[in-house]
Amino acid sequence: MAKTIKAFTSLLGGYAYRVTSDGGVVNYQERGPNASKFTTKASESLESFEVFAKATGLFDAYGGDNPAIVCRRIRQLNQ
């Protein structure tokens, strides 16, 4: 079962984002303004995610609640 490891309190253009993991794979999820459930938009290994999170300050108390960070990462992984 996947566990939420980062949920954003801010929205980006009406879209909500969160990051979940089952301990080996990290899923980037999005929920649209009219949706009731999150859908997985991209995935990567936990090791790769940890490098990304550190480089972007994803868990930083001051700048880490920016959903644009995850939105850009989804685009990078889907290229």
C-alpha positions, 0 to 999 in steps of 0.5 A: 500500500502506498503512503503519502510522503508529500502533500501540498496545501497549495494548488497550481491552476486548480490542480492538487499534487501529492507524492506517494511511495510504497517504499521502492517506487515513488508516484507523482499524483495529480487531482484536477478541479472536478476530480475526486481522486488522484491519478498517477502521472509519473513514477521513479525509483525512491533513490532517484526521488531522494536526489531530486527532493534534496536538490529542489528543497522539496521538504524545506519548511519555507519553500517546499510547499510549491506544487510547481516543483512536482508539476515540472518533475512530472513533465521531466519524467514524461519526456 
